[in-house]
Amino acid sequence: MRKRTKVMIVGASVLALGAGGASYAVATSEDNSQTISGPALDRASAAALAHTGGGKVTGTEVGDEESYYEVEVTQADGSQTDVQLDRGFDVVSSSADHEDSGS
């Protein structure tokens, strides 16, 4: 019975998240860093998207070495910008990712 209850809770949570229509695709980082969640995710995403003029949030991190929050925004052309935010969700810096394609 315990397993069934847990499965029902997890299933309901997934359905609730899906029904919420969240427009953020958040990737987890390769290391063990913590991603932004809850209301902080909404605020950090809004601040980063306003700074970049749009795009899609594709990664987040709390406690980044450069700032309190880091939000990765990917534009339609594939370019990415890391937006660094302080605890008050104010932009402290940003940098474009320039990944070499190896060609």
Residue pairs with C-beta under 8 A, 6 or more apart in sequence:
23 56
24 41
24 45
24 56
24 57
25 56
25 57
25 58
26 35
26 36
26 41
26 57
26 58
26 59
26 60
27 58
27 59
27 72
28 35
28 59
29 35
29 59
29 61
33 61
33 62
33 63
33 64
34 61
34 62
34 63
35 41
35 59
35 60
35 61
35 62
36 44
36 60
36 61
36 62
36 69
36 71
40 62
40 69
41 60
43 89
44 60
44 69
44 71
44 85
44 89
45 57
45 60
45 71
46 89
47 71
47 83
47 85
47 89
47 90
47 91
48 57
48 71
48 73
48 83
48 85
48 91
49 55
49 57
49 73
51 83
51 91
51 94
52 73
52 75
52 81
52 83
52 94
54 75
55 73
55 74
55 75
55 76
55 81
56 73
56 74
56 75
57 71
57 72
57 73
58 72
58 73
58 74
58 80
59 70
59 71
59 72
60 69
60 70
60 71
60 72
61 69
61 70
62 68
62 69
64 70
64 84
66 84
66 92
66 93
67 84
67 85
67 86
67 92
67 93
68 85
68 86
68 87
69 84
69 85
69 86
69 87
69 89
70 82
70 83
70 84
70 85
71 82
71 83
71 85
72 80
72 81
72 82
72 83
72 97
73 80
73 81
73 82
73 83
74 80
75 81
79 96
79 97
80 96
80 97
80 99
81 94
81 95
81 96
81 97
82 94
82 95
82 97
83 91
83 94
84 91
84 92
84 93
84 94
85 91
85 92
86 92
